[in-house]
Amino acid sequence: MIGPLVVVGLMAGVGWRILTAGGVGANIGAGLLIIFGTPFVAGLSLWALAWGVWLVTDRSGDGGRAGGGELGGFASRGV
């Protein structure tokens, strides 16, 4: 879950650098970043969100019980 979020953070940092770079002429890098980077960042963010939800609600390691009984149905993960 952390890996995709680290990549999103790195892309945001590089993207900010590209968008705020000074120079004469057309800033084609900024347009390419917006066109190709935005869907990629959105996909990675949704992947991390889905993985996090799966980790919280996974009930496979509780011996077949309803899952995380003390935690209101969430997987206890060692608690």
Order of alpha helices (4+ residues) and beta strands (2+ residues): alpha-alpha-alpha
